[in-house]
Amino acid sequence: MRKRLHILLWLLIAIGTVQAQMMEPVHFTAKLTPLEGNNAEIVFSANIDAGWHVYSTDIADDGPTKATFHVDKIEGMQLIGSLEPRGQVKEAFDVQFGTNVRFFEQKATFVQKVRFTQRHYAIDCYLEYGACNDQMCMPPTTVEFSEKGDAPSSVSDDTAAEVPVSPVHTESEASAPAVADVPSDSAVSEKDDFLYPTAAETPVPAPAAAGGSPVGGTSSLWWIFLSGLIGGFLAILTPCVWPIIPMTVSFFLKRNKERKKAVSEAITYGISIVVIYVLLGLAVTLLFGASALNALSTNAIFNIFFALLLIIFAASFFGAFELTLPSSWSNKIDRKVDVLQSSNHKSERTNFKSLLSIFLMAFTLALVSFSCTGPIIGFLLVAVSTQGDILAPTIGMLGFAIALAIPFTIFALFPSLLKSAPKSGGWMNTVKVVLGFIELAFALKFLSVADLAYHWHLLDREVFLALWIVIFALMGFYLLGWLKFPHDEEHRKTNVPQFFLALISLAFAVYMVPGLWGAPLKAISAFTPPMNTQDFNLYEGSVEAQYTDYDLGVAAAKAEGKPVMLDFTGFGCVNCRKMETKVWTDPRVREILNKEYVLISLYVDDKTPLPHPVEVTENGKRVKLRTIGDKWSHFQRMKTGANTQPHYLLLDPRTDSPLNGFRSYDEDINAYLRFLETGLENYRKASLP
């Protein structure tokens, strides 16, 4: 009777999930389209069901699954650039990720350009993408494409030597595992030891590395502009800029008898500052390009470089040394300014030469103030470059330059305000030191991204928090005058603004202390490493998976005499995070999950490569499994008939049979409680003799 009940439950689950959740809302086709000369395009085109959307390429790694192009094998051709989205891309702010996401609706097209280098070519590649609707998300899904043949007649076997462009690898291609040779007629069973290895063989799934942006994750361009604006206003308060403002304004007022002309030149000076720094932002964009900027957010080497760069900037602000450009540069510009001004005075021609002299004066300001503005500019460029948006550096520098130009224009318009402006003094060095502490804190954020990518476990969550606690506590002590640096005045006193800033800094440090024992710290969760890197957690307010491997979790459940809750989830699953923050945090749900069940979370988007990629057969189709996430996604489809997340299934580990139905995304706490309690009741009934 019990066996029949188990069979009936499995049938009910299979029928329900196939009808409700086994979905194929996106229908892709792929083809190779020749272009002029030796070029061609691999075009992935999709029809998207109503209510669903497919994410575009330009999304940071800590957001939902973005479209990426991977290559397993390529011969006789080269990749040109990176995967390019085409068509109408929409943009919206995603509250769960705290970032803007870009996506397609109804139709989507992704194009990878290639160039033939030999007469015969062969390519084996695939597109990986993510799709969601308002209620659920698909696991990362692949569109396979393989083709071989003869290139256009214009391509010879010697073409490769003539093509100066080296292969351009996409962001994800570098990490794509090589595909093992698998017999074409092989099919891997659900219980294959390779797909479901023992504890010794199972890599621990690594959390998705967060894109390293201290400016708010992948912020919208408005937030990037605002960040640049704040950076510019902070730069004004440094000892390299503030003293120059009255000198420059006085110069324009004195050299022109007409105040109108003096104001006009001061405004031109401010516009020149804007042009100079915007050109700097454009230079960064042109040097790296859109695809490279997008890759920076997840590239471990770049994140290490950024971290070291910010540490150097912080040391400069602390007074260890000054970052200065060669003095010959500013001297040469000064001489040109003098020549132009003298020429203008003698000839009375003040059009082009006058404008050029003012522009060069603004350029001189940029050079002589570099020791203070350089670390701020560097910090902004590092932060916005990792947004993956081609406009980000330019927009960030636009905000910075506008803020920097504002005081020169305002004081020229209203020179009487100079009398009431704060005088230069030691407070400006305090601003520099505080900025140094902030840059040091964010250097750890970038280093954390590399730590997650390489699995070093040097900056696990509590280590990261301990360092941030020390940094912000020291900043508070400095503002109170208990800590001094080389450039500080001998008898520096704490003023009222510094006292309140110290209060905020010390309170923030105290706020982070409970995080050392597992408190969620939701206010800074976007900056800290994931909770599953915490070595110990004494906080009862959270629910964490005891296991991320099926076999290990089931074995533990048998030993403890507890039922299993399978949690099919994903690092990029928005609705999974909603369930965890709105349902699992309920005290009743939390108590049952922590005490009565063994929770096994299987991440379908974990990018950890399998030891050897494997081909399996699903519904008559060949599917290639390359990562741990592919394995768990395949496992979910085979075991439950579902392919969306979140998906919750309660199991009796002794018989590997379901205890009741399944749950997916539904924020009804009482219904979720009934789901858990029914599973417990059925488990206890099955335990009776």
C-alpha positions in Angstrom: 0.0 0.0 0.0 2.8 2.4 0.9 4.6 1.6 -2.3 1.4 2.4 -4.3 1.1 5.7 -2.4 4.7 6.7 -3.3 4.0 5.8 -6.9 0.8 7.9 -6.9 2.6 10.9 -5.4 5.3 10.8 -8.0 2.7 10.5 -10.8 0.8 13.5 -9.3 4.0 15.5 -9.1 5.1 14.6 -12.6 1.7 15.4 -14.1 1.4 18.7 -12.2 4.9 19.9 -13.0 4.8 19.0 -16.6 1.5 20.8 -17.0 2.4 23.8 -14.8 6.2 24.2 -15.1 7.9 22.3 -17.8 8.0 25.2 -20.2 9.8 26.3 -23.3 8.8 30.0 -23.6 11.8 30.9 -25.8 12.3 29.4 -29.3 15.8 30.0 -30.7 17.2 29.3 -34.1 20.9 29.7 -35.1 22.6 30.1 -38.5 25.9 31.3 -40.1 25.4 34.2 -42.5 28.3 35.1 -44.8 29.1 38.8 -45.2 31.4 40.7 -47.6 34.9 39.5 -47.9 36.1 37.0 -45.3 33.5 38.0 -42.7 30.4 36.2 -41.4 27.9 36.3 -38.6 26.5 33.7 -36.3 23.0 34.8 -35.7 20.8 33.5 -32.8 17.2 34.5 -33.3 14.4 33.9 -30.8 10.6 34.2 -30.6 9.6 34.8 -27.0 6.2 33.9 -25.6 4.0 36.6 -24.2 4.9 37.6 -20.6 8.4 36.4 -20.8 11.7 38.2 -21.5 15.2 37.3 -22.3 18.1 39.2 -20.7 20.6 41.0 -22.9 24.4 40.9 -22.7 25.2 44.1 -20.8 24.3 43.0 -17.3 26.8 42.7 -14.4 27.6 39.2 -13.2 25.8 39.7 -9.9 22.5 40.3 -11.7 20.3 37.8 -13.6 21.7 35.4 -16.2 22.9 37.5 -19.1 23.4 36.3 -22.7 26.9 35.0 -23.3 28.7 33.3 -26.2 30.9 30.3 -25.6 33.2 28.3 -27.9 34.1 24.7 -27.5 36.0 24.3 -30.8 36.9 26.7 -33.6 39.1 26.0 -36.6 39.7 28.1 -39.7 38.0 31.2 -38.3 38.4 33.9 -35.7 36.0 35.7 -33.4 35.6 39.4 -34.0 34.5 41.4 -31.0 31.9 40.1 -28.6 28.3 39.0 -28.6 26.1 41.8 -29.9 22.4 42.2 -29.0 20.3 43.5 -31.9 16.7 44.8 -31.8 14.6 46.6 -29.3 16.3 46.2 -25.9 14.3 47.5 -23.0 15.6 48.6 -19.6 14.1 48.6 -16.2 15.3 48.8 -12.6 15.2 45.5 -10.7 14.6 46.0 -7.0 15.9 42.6 -5.9 19.3 43.1 -7.6 19.4 46.9 -7.0 20.4 47.4 -10.6 19.1 48.1 -14.1 18.5 45.1 -16.2 18.2 45.0 -20.0 16.0 42.5 -21.8 14.1 41.6 -25.0 10.4 40.9 -25.3 8.6 39.0 -28.1 11.8 38.8 -30.3 15.5 38.7 -29.5 18.6 38.6 -31.7 22.2 38.0 -30.7 25.0 38.2 -33.2 28.6 37.0 -33.0 30.9 38.2 -35.8 33.6 35.9 -37.2 36.3 36.0 -39.8 37.3 33.1 -42.0 41.1 32.5 -41.9 41.4 29.2 -43.8 39.7 27.5 -46.7 38.1 24.9 -44.4 36.4 25.8 -41.2 34.6 24.2 -38.3 33.0 25.7 -35.2 31.3 24.2 -32.2 29.7 26.9 -30.0 26.7 27.8 -28.0 24.7 30.7 -26.7 23.8 30.8 -23.0 20.9 32.9 -21.9 18.4 33.5 -19.1 14.6 34.1 -19.3 12.0 35.1 -16.7 8.5 36.2 -16.4 6.9 37.9 -13.4 6.5 34.7 -11.5 9.4 32.4 -12.3 12.7 32.1 -14.1 14.2 29.5 -16.4 17.6 28.1 -15.5 20.5 29.2 -17.7 19.7 27.6 -21.1 22.0 26.9 -24.0 21.4 27.1 -27.8 23.9 24.8 -29.5 25.4 25.6 -32.9 27.9 23.5 -34.9 28.9 23.8 -38.5 31.8 23.0 -40.8 32.4 23.5 -44.4 34.3 25.5 -47.0 34.9 29.3 -46.6 34.2 31.7 -49.5 36.5 31.3 -52.5 38.5 34.4 -51.5 39.9 32.6 -48.5 42.9 30.4 -49.0 44.9 28.2 -46.6 47.4 31.1 -46.3 44.9 33.6 -45.2 45.5 33.0 -41.6 49.0 34.4 -41.9 47.7 37.5 -43.6 45.0 38.3 -41.1 46.5 40.7 -38.5 43.6 40.3 -36.0 44.2 37.7 -33.3 41.3 35.7 -32.0 39.1 37.8 -29.7 37.7 35.7 -26.9 34.4 36.5 -25.3 34.1 37.0 -21.5 32.8 33.5 -20.9 34.9 31.7 -23.5 38.1 31.9 -21.5 36.5 29.9 -18.7 34.6 27.4 -20.9 35.8 23.8 -20.4 37.1 21.7 -23.2 34.5 19.1 -24.3 35.5 15.5 -23.7 35.0 13.1 -26.6 31.7 11.3 -25.9 30.3 8.5 -28.1 27.6 9.9 -30.3 25.1 7.3 -29.1 25.8 7.5 -25.4 23.2 8.6 -22.9 23.9 9.2 -19.3 21.3 7.8 -16.9 19.9 9.8 -14.0 21.8 7.8 -11.5 25.2 7.9 -13.3 28.1 8.2 -10.8 29.6 10.9 -12.9 26.6 13.1 -12.8 26.0 12.5 -9.1 29.5 12.0 -7.7 30.4 11.2 -4.1 31.5 13.8 -1.6 35.2 13.4 -2.6 34.4 14.2 -6.2 31.9 17.0 -5.9 33.3 20.5 -6.1 31.6 22.9 -3.7 29.5 25.3 -5.8 31.1 28.8 -5.7 28.8 31.8 -5.3 28.5 34.1 -8.2 31.1 36.8 -8.0 29.5 40.2 -7.6 30.5 42.8 -10.1 32.8 45.1 -8.2 31.2 48.5 -8.2 31.2 50.6 -5.1 29.0 53.1 -6.9 25.9 50.9 -6.5 26.4 47.7 -8.3 25.4 48.2 -12.0 23.9 51.6 -11.4 21.9 53.5 -13.9 23.6 56.3 -15.8 21.8 58.8 -13.5 23.5 57.2 -10.5 26.8 57.2 -12.3 26.4 60.9 -13.0 25.5 61.6 -9.4 28.5 59.6 -8.2 30.7 61.7 -10.5 29.1 64.9 -9.1 29.8 63.9 -5.5 33.4 63.0 -6.4 33.8 66.4 -8.0 32.5 68.3 -5.0 34.8 66.3 -2.7 37.7 67.2 -5.0 36.9 70.9 -4.6 37.5 70.5 -0.8 41.1 69.2 -1.2 44.2 71.4 -0.7 45.1 71.1 -4.4 41.9 72.7 -5.7 40.3 74.9 -3.0 43.1 77.5 -2.8 43.2 77.8 -6.6 39.6 78.9 -6.8 40.0 82.5 -5.4 43.3 82.9 -7.2 41.8 82.0 -10.6 38.6 84.1 -10.1 40.7 87.1 -9.0 42.9 86.7 -12.1 39.9 87.0 -14.4 38.4 89.9 -12.6 41.7 91.9 -12.5 42.8 91.4 -16.0 39.5 92.5 -17.4 38.1 96.0 -16.7 34.7 95.0 -17.8 33.1 92.6 -15.3 30.9 91.1 -18.0 34.0 90.0 -19.9 35.6 88.6 -16.7 32.5 86.6 -16.0 32.4 85.4 -19.6 36.0 84.2 -19.3 35.4 82.5 -16.0 32.4 80.6 -17.5 34.6 79.6 -20.5 37.2 78.4 -18.0 34.5 76.2 -16.3 33.3 74.8 -19.6 36.9 74.0 -20.5 37.2 72.0 -17.3 34.1 70.0 -18.3 35.5 69.4 -21.8 38.9 68.2 -20.5 37.4 65.6 -18.0 34.7 64.4 -20.5 37.5 63.8 -23.0 39.2 61.7 -20.3 36.1 59.6 -19.9 35.8 59.2 -23.7 39.4 58.1 -23.9 38.8 55.3 -21.4 35.8 54.2 -23.5 37.8 54.2 -26.7 40.7 52.4 -25.1 38.7 49.6 -23.6 35.5 49.4 -25.7 32.0 48.3 -24.6 32.8 44.6 -24.4 35.9 45.0 -22.4 34.2 47.3 -20.0 31.5 44.7 -19.5 34.1 42.0 -18.9 35.9 44.1 -16.2 33.2 43.5 -13.7 33.9 39.8 -13.5 37.6 39.5 -14.5 39.6 38.5 -11.5 42.9 39.9 -12.8 41.4 43.3 -13.4 39.7 43.3 -10.0 43.1 42.6 -8.3 44.6 45.4 -10.3 41.8 47.8 -9.3 42.2 46.8 -5.6 45.9 47.5 -5.7 45.3 50.8 -7.5 42.8 51.9 -4.8 45.3 50.9 -2.1 47.9 53.1 -3.7 45.5 56.0 -4.0 44.6 55.5 -0.3 48.2 55.6 0.7 48.7 58.8 -1.2 45.8 60.4 0.6 47.2 59.2 4.0 50.4 61.1 3.2 52.8 58.3 2.3 53.7 60.0 -1.0 52.1 62.3 -3.6 51.0 61.3 -7.0 52.2 64.0 -9.3 52.6 64.4 -13.0 55.9 65.6 -14.4 56.4 69.3 -13.6 57.7 69.9 -17.1 54.1 69.3 -18.4 52.6 72.1 -16.4 55.6 74.4 -17.0 55.2 73.9 -20.8 51.5 74.6 -20.6 52.2 77.7 -18.5 54.6 79.1 -21.1 52.1 78.6 -23.9 49.4 80.4 -21.8 51.8 83.3 -21.3 52.6 83.6 -25.0 49.0 83.4 -26.0 47.9 86.0 -23.4 50.7 88.4 -24.5 49.8 87.9 -28.1 46.1 88.6 -27.4 47.0 91.8 -25.5 49.2 93.2 -28.3 46.9 92.4 -31.2 43.6 92.8 -29.4 42.4 89.6 -31.0 40.8 87.7 -28.3 38.7 85.2 -30.2 40.4 81.9 -30.9 43.7 82.6 -29.1 41.9 83.9 -26.0 39.8 80.8 -25.9 42.8 78.6 -26.3 44.7 80.3 -23.5 41.7 79.8 -21.2 41.5 76.2 -22.2 45.2 75.7 -21.5 44.8 77.4 -18.1 42.1 74.8 -17.3 44.4 72.1 -18.4 47.1 73.4 -16.1 44.6 73.2 -13.2 44.0 69.5 -14.1 47.8 68.9 -14.1 48.7 70.7 -10.9 45.8 69.3 -8.9 46.4 65.8 -10.0 47.9 64.7 -6.6 44.4 65.3 -5.1 42.0 64.7 -8.0 43.9 61.8 -9.4 42.9 59.2 -6.8 39.3 60.5 -6.9 39.2 60.3 -10.7 40.9 56.9 -10.6 38.4 55.6 -8.1 35.5 56.9 -10.2 36.9 55.4 -13.4 37.5 52.1 -11.8 34.0 52.0 -10.3 32.1 53.1 -13.5 34.3 51.0 -15.9 33.0 47.8 -14.2 29.4 48.8 -15.0 29.7 47.3 -18.5 28.1 50.4 -20.0 30.0 52.1 -22.8 28.7 55.5 -21.7 29.6 55.0 -18.0 33.1 56.6 -17.9 32.0 59.6 -20.0 28.9 60.2 -17.8 30.9 59.8 -14.6 33.5 62.3 -15.8 30.8 64.7 -16.9 29.3 64.8 -13.4 32.8 65.2 -11.9 33.7 68.0 -14.2 30.5 69.9 -13.7 30.9 69.8 -9.9 34.5 71.0 -10.3 33.6 73.8 -12.6 30.7 75.2 -10.6 32.6 77.2 -7.9 34.8 78.9 -10.5 31.6 80.1 -12.3 29.6 81.0 -9.2 32.4 83.0 -7.5 33.0 84.8 -10.8 29.4 85.8 -10.9 29.2 86.7 -7.3 32.8 87.6 -6.2 31.5 88.9 -2.8 30.9 85.3 -1.8 34.7 84.7 -1.7 34.8 86.7 1.5 32.5 84.3 3.3 34.0 81.1 1.8 36.0 79.0 4.3 39.7 79.7 4.3 42.3 77.1 3.4 43.5 75.1 6.3 44.1 71.7 7.9 40.4 70.7 7.3 41.3 70.1 3.7 43.8 67.4 4.6 41.1 65.8 6.8 39.0 65.5 3.7 41.8 63.7 1.9 42.4 61.3 4.7 38.7 60.4 5.0 38.6 59.7 1.2 41.7 57.5 1.8 39.7 55.4 4.3 36.8 55.1 1.9 39.0 54.0 -1.0 40.8 51.5 1.2 37.4 50.0 2.1 36.3 49.7 -1.5 39.7 48.2 -2.5 38.6 45.2 -0.4 35.4 44.9 -2.4 37.3 44.5 -5.6 39.7 42.0 -4.0 36.7 40.1 -2.8 35.5 39.5 -6.3 38.9 38.0 -7.3 38.9 35.9 -4.1 35.5 34.4 -5.0 36.6 33.7 -8.6 39.7 31.9 -7.6 38.3 30.2 -4.5 41.1 31.5 -2.3 38.8 31.9 0.7 41.1 34.7 2.0 38.2 37.2 2.3 35.3 35.1 3.5 32.4 37.2 4.9 33.6 37.5 8.5 37.2 38.4 7.4 35.8 41.1 5.1 33.6 42.5 7.8 36.4 42.5 10.4 38.5 44.6 8.0 35.7 47.0 7.3 34.9 47.3 11.0 38.6 48.2 11.7 38.7 50.7 8.7 35.6 52.6 9.7 36.5 52.5 13.4 39.9 54.0 12.6 38.2 56.7 10.4 36.0 57.6 13.4 39.1 57.8 15.7 40.9 60.0 13.1 37.9 62.4 12.9 37.9 62.6 16.7 41.6 63.5 16.7 42.9 60.3 18.3 44.8 59.3 15.2 47.2 61.4 13.1 49.0 61.2 9.8 52.2 63.0 8.5 50.4 66.0 6.9 48.1 66.7 9.9 48.6 69.8 12.0 50.3 69.3 15.3 47.4 70.5 17.4 44.5 69.5 15.2 41.1 69.9 16.9 37.8 68.2 16.1 35.1 70.5 14.9 31.4 69.9 14.9 31.1 68.5 11.4 34.0 66.1 12.1 32.3 65.0 15.3 29.1 64.0 13.6 31.0 62.3 10.8 32.9 60.4 13.4 29.7 59.4 15.1 28.3 58.0 11.8 31.6 56.1 11.1 31.8 54.6 14.5 28.1 53.7 14.5 28.5 52.0 11.1 31.4 50.0 12.5 29.3 48.9 15.5 26.4 48.0 13.1 28.7 45.5 11.3 29.8 43.7 14.4 26.9 41.3 14.6 27.7 40.2 11.0 30.8 38.4 12.4 28.3 35.9 13.9 26.0 35.7 10.9 23.7 38.7 11.1 22.4 39.4 7.5 23.4 43.2 7.5 20.9 43.9 4.7 22.1 47.5 4.3 25.5 46.4 3.0 24.7 42.9 1.6 25.5 44.2 -1.9 29.1 44.8 -0.9 29.9 41.9 1.4 30.8 38.4 0.2 27.8 36.0 0.2 26.5 34.5 3.4 27.6 31.0 2.4 31.3 32.0 2.7 30.7 32.6 6.5 32.7 30.0 8.4 30.4 30.1 11.4 26.9 31.5 11.9 25.3 31.8 15.3 22.4 34.0 14.1 19.0 32.3 14.3 17.3 34.8 12.0 18.5 33.1 8.8 18.0 29.9 6.9 21.0 28.4 5.1 21.4 25.3 3.1 23.2 22.6 5.0 24.3 21.0 1.7 24.8 22.0 -1.9 25.3 18.4 -3.0 22.4 16.0 -3.4 24.2 12.7 -2.3 25.8 14.3 0.7 22.6 15.9 1.9 20.6 12.7 1.5 23.2 10.7 3.4 23.1 13.3 6.2 19.3 13.2 6.3 19.3 9.4 6.7 21.9 9.7 9.5 19.9 12.4 11.3 16.5 10.8 10.7 15.1 13.9 9.0 13.2 14.5 5.8 14.9 16.5 3.0 13.8 19.7 1.3 15.2 20.0 -2.1 15.6 23.7 -3.1 16.3 24.1 -6.8 17.5 27.7 -6.9 20.0 30.0 -8.7 22.4 32.7 -7.8 20.7 34.9 -10.4 17.1 33.8 -9.5 15.2 36.9 -8.4 12.1 35.1 -7.1 14.3 32.7 -5.1 15.7 35.7 -3.2 12.1 37.0 -2.7 11.1 33.7 -1.1 14.2 33.6 1.1 13.7 37.2 2.4 9.9 37.2 2.6 8.9 33.6 3.4 11.9 31.9 5.0 12.5 34.7 7.4 9.1 34.1 9.1 9.9 32.7 12.5 7.6 29.7 12.1 9.0 28.8 8.7 12.6 29.4 9.8 12.2 27.1 12.9 10.8 24.2 10.8 13.5 24.5 8.1 16.4 24.8 10.6 15.2 22.0 13.0 13.0 19.6 11.1 14.5 19.3 7.6 17.8 18.9 5.9 17.9 21.7 3.4 19.7 20.9 0.1 20.1 23.9 -2.2 21.1 23.0 -5.8 22.2 26.0 -7.8 21.3 25.5 -11.5 23.5 28.5 -12.6 26.7 27.5 -10.8 29.5 28.0 -13.3 32.0 25.6 -11.7 33.1 23.3 -14.6 32.5 19.6 -14.4 35.7 17.5 -14.4 34.6 16.3 -17.9 31.6 17.7 -19.9 29.0 15.0 -20.6 26.3 14.5 -23.2 22.9 13.3 -22.0 19.7 12.5 -23.8 16.5 14.3 -22.8 13.3 13.7 -24.6 15.2 12.5 -27.6 17.5 15.5 -27.7 21.3 15.6 -27.1 22.1 18.0 -24.2 25.7 18.8 -23.2 26.4 19.3 -19.5 29.4 21.5 -18.9 29.0 22.9 -15.3 27.8 22.0 -11.9 24.8 24.2 -12.6 24.0 22.2 -15.8 24.1 19.0 -13.8 21.6 20.2 -11.2 19.4 21.7 -13.9 19.4 18.3 -15.7 18.8 16.6 -12.4 15.8 18.8 -11.7 14.2 18.1 -15.0 14.7 14.4 -14.8 13.6 14.1 -11.1 10.7 16.6 -11.0 9.7 17.3 -14.6 10.2 21.0 -13.8 12.6 23.5 -15.2 11.9 26.7 -13.4 13.1 28.2 -10.1 12.4 28.4 -7.3 11.2 24.8 -7.0 10.8 23.1 -3.6 10.3 19.4 -3.2 10.1 17.4 0.1 11.6 13.9 0.0 11.9 10.8 2.3 15.6 10.1 2.1 15.1 6.4 3.0 13.0 5.7 -0.1 13.9 8.7 -2.3 10.2 9.3 -2.6 8.2 12.6 -2.4 6.3 13.4 0.8 3.7 15.6 -0.8 3.4 17.9 -3.8 5.8 20.7 -4.8 5.9 24.5 -4.2 7.2 27.2 -6.5 7.2 30.9 -6.2 4.3 31.9 -3.9 4.7 34.4 -1.0 1.8 33.0 0.9 3.5 32.1 4.2 0.6 30.1 5.7 0.4 28.0 2.5 4.2 27.4 2.7 3.8 26.4 6.4 1.1 23.9 5.4 3.4 22.5 2.7 6.2 21.9 5.3 3.9 20.5 8.0 2.2 18.1 5.6 5.6 16.8 4.5 6.6 16.3 8.2 3.3 14.5 9.0 3.7 12.2 6.0 7.3 11.4 6.9 6.3 10.5 10.5 3.5 8.3 9.2 5.9 6.5 6.9 8.2 5.9 10.0 5.4 4.0 11.8 5.7 0.2 11.8 
